[in-house]
Amino acid sequence: MLARVGAAGLPAAWVTGDTVYGGSGPFRAWLEGRQQPYVLAVASNDGVDLPWQGTHYHLPVEQIARHAVAPAQWQRRSAGDGAKGPRLFDWALVRLLPPQQPGFEQALLIRRPLDAPDDPKELAYYLTFAPSGTLLETLVAVAGRRWTIEESLEAAKGEVGLDQYEVRQYQGWYRHITLAMLALAYLAVVRSHLPGAAGATPLDPKGGPPWLSSLS
């Protein structure tokens, strides 16, 4: 799908996804070969290459978080706005072995909740591939886009029946998913042109979500 989007002249600024995608070495290599920046979640036992004194070690990300992150490296940043305000977390960025692509760098992004800073089970990990000099704030913002995507999928299930399919083949599933997301995009555009919609946000209780709820 990403290859088709690129071939159609619609390149993505960033690719983000959960551990299913972050844990796939071939998928990451495919993105890196096309110099496609990404922020992908990885599991705590996934290994990455950490440079150290002229060499490097392949270590689980949980070990890096435990032993290679100094207290001063944690920085509090918002990953976007949620229902109760900014999604604040502490974040740390650990540089990894440079990739083969010139002008790019790879890093481990670690997210720590404010209410459980000492619980290693509550840490979240992201593998990043980005142009050299990319700011922490940018990587955090990309990581936070997953919430927006998940909220959009939930809205699509409730408003346009994204998950209401009974098919046995990929082609039928693909058609249903494509039409459902197209319908949701249409409703979002219509919603944005309604009177008083200019200042509304997806979580504004007065404006409501930018799709069917304001049209019914």
N, C-alpha and C positions, 0 to 999 in steps of 0.2 A: 504493500500500500504506500509506503514512504517513497519507494522508487517511482511509482506511478504519479504521485503528487509532484515529485521533483521534475519528472519528465514533462508534466503539464505546465511547467513554469511557475509552480507555487512552492518554492523552497521554504522550509521551516527554519525559523531563527534558532529554535531549540527543540530538542526531543526529551521528554521526561516520561517516566514509567515506574512501575513497582518492581519488586524483586524478581518477578518472572523474566523481565527484560534485562534488568541489571545483572542478573546471574548468568546471562547468556553471552559467553565469550565471542561466538561467531557474530551475534547481533552487534555487539559493541565494536568489533573489528570492522564490520561493514560500515557502521557510522563513521568511525575514525578514518577509514579509507576514503570516504567522501568529504572529510573535514567538516562533519556535521556536529556541532556542539550538542552536548547532552548532560543531563543530570538524572542519573538512574539510581533507584534504591537498590541496595544490596543487603544480603542477609549477614548476620553477625559473624558467621563462620566462613564467609567468602574471603578469599585471599587476594591481597594486592601487593605490589612491589614497592617497598619502602627503601629509599636510598639511605646509606649510612656509611660515612667515612670511606668514600671511594668505591664502595660496593653496594649491593642491595640485598634485601631479604624479602622473601615471599611470606607474608604473615596474615593471619586472620584480622579483620578490621577491629574486632573486639579487643584484641591484644594491643593494637595500636592505640585505641582509645584509652586503654588502661595504663599504658606505660610511656607513650610518646606524645602525650598532650599535656603541656604545662598549664597551670591555672590561669595564667595571663592570656592564654590563647582563646579562651571562651569570650565570646562577644554576644551581647543581647540584641537580637534583631527580630522584626516582625516578618512573618511569612505570608502576610496579607490579612485582610479583615475577615472576621468571622461573625457569627450571630451575636457574640458578646463583646465585640471589639477586636483590636489587633491580636493576631495569633503570635504571641511572644514566646520565644524559646532562646536558649543559649546555644550558640553555634561555634564550632571550631573547624578550622581548615588545615589539613596536613598535606603538604606537597608530596607527590609520589614520583616514581621514576618517570622522567620525561618521555612522552610518546615519540614515535618515529616521525610524525608529521611536524615539519618546522613551523614555528609560530604558534604552537599549541602547548598547553600544559595539562597535566592530569593531577587530580587531588582527591583526597577523601574528605567529604563534608559530613560532620557529625552533629546531630541535633539532640539537645538535652532539655527535658521539661523542667520548668521552674519549680514545680511542686515535688519533684523526686530527683534532685540533682545527683544523689549518691547511689541511685539504683541502676546498675549497668543494664538490667533487662529493659529499662525504659528508653535507652538510647536508640536512635535511628541513624542509619548510615546511607550515604549517597556517594556514588562514584561519579566524578565530574570530568568532562573533557571540554576544554574551552580555550578560546584565544588567550595568549599570554597577556597577563595584566588584568584579566577579568576580576571585577570587584566581588568581595564576599556578598555584598548586598544583592548583586545580580544573581548569583548562584542560589541564594536563599529565596529570592523571588521566584525563580524557576521551579525550585523544589516545592514551593507553596502553591504553584499552579495546579498541582494534583488535586487539591481540595476543590478548586473551581471545576475541574473536569468531572470529579465524582458527583458534585452537586448537579451539574448539567445532565449527567447520566441518570441520576435519580429523578430529575424533573422530566426527562424524556420518557422514563418508564411510566410515570404517572399521567403525563399529558398526551403523549402520542403513541403509547403502547410499545415502547422499544423492546420490552421483553415478552410481548404477547405474540409469539410465533410458534408454529408447529411445523417444522420442516425437517427433512431427512438429508438434504444435500446442502453443500456450501453455497451454491448459486442462489438458492431460495433464501437462505439466511442472509446472504450479502445484500440481496435486493431489499429485504425487509429493513435491515439496519440502515441502509443508505436512505431509503424513503422516509424512515422515521426521523433521522437526524436532519434531513432536508426540511421536513415539516416543522421541526422545532426551530430551525434557523429562520424559517419564514415567519413563524409566530413571534420570534424575538424582534425581527425587523418591523413587523406590524406594531408590536407593543411600543417600540422606540418612537413611533410617529404619532402615538396617541397624545391628546392634550394633557399637559402636566407630567409627561414621562421623562422630560429632559433631565431632571434632578434625581430621578428614582434610581435605586441600586437594586441588585438581585436580592438583597436582604432587608430592603426598606419595607416595614410593615404597612406603610401607606400606599406605596407604589406597587408592592408585591413583586413576585418574580417576573422577569420580562418575557412572559409567554402567555399561556392560556388564561391564567387566573384573572388577568385584567381584561380579558376579552369576553368572558362569559357573563 
